[in-house]
Amino acid sequence: MRKISRWTMVVLTACSSTEWVHPRKPSSEYTSDYNTCATAATRDPTLQQGNQFLLTNATERCIHKEGWRLIEQ
């Protein structure tokens, strides 16, 4: 069996595409839901220190709670 180098794995992983999907909503509604979650995250007093990493994590947690899932295609 032939071994695959780490570099090859990185390239193959980088070439894959991902998409946010929801079981009951069309993909066109993702942007609206994401913007709603991002706005809510910026209004959270615990996140107002401006740390982008924390804001991004809070937004992604919110989008998951809304039912969106990131899938690899």
N, C-alpha and C positions, 0 to 999 in steps of 0.2 A: 504494500500500500504506500502510496506517495504522500510525503508530508507537505503540508502547506505552510509557507513561511509566514511569520507575523506580519510582514509588510503586505503580503497578498491579502491577508485577512482584513487589514486596515483598509485597503483599497476596495475590497468587496463590500465591506460594511459601509464605507462612505458612499458607495454607488447606489445603495438601496434607498428607496423613497418611503416616507411615512406620510400618513394622512390622519386627521382628526375625524372620527365618525361618531354618529349618535344613532341609537336604535330607532328613534321616532322622528328625528328632525332631518331636513335636507342639509347638505354641507354648506349651503349658502347662509345658514343661520349661525354658523360657527363664529364669524367675525363679530356679530352683534353680541352673542353670549360672552365672547372673550373680552370685548370692550366693557361690558357690564361688570365682569369679574375684576378687570384691571382697575376700573374706577373704584370699586368697593375696596380693593386692596390699598389704594392710595389714601382712602379715607380712614383706614384703620390706624388709630393713634399709636399702636405699638410698632407700626411699620413706617412712621413718618420721619424716621432718621435718614431716609433716602437710600438705603442699601438696596441696590437693584436686584441682587441675588434673592433677598428675602421677599421683595415685591413679586418677582417672577415665580418663586415657589408658592406664594399665597394665591397668585392668579391661577396657576396650574391646579392647585388643590380645589379651588372654586370651580374650575371648568370640569374637573372630574366629578365633583358633586352634582353638577348640572347634567351628568350622564355622558359626556364626551370621553372618548377613548382614543389614544394614539396607537395606530396599528402600522405595522411595517408591511409594505407591499413588495 
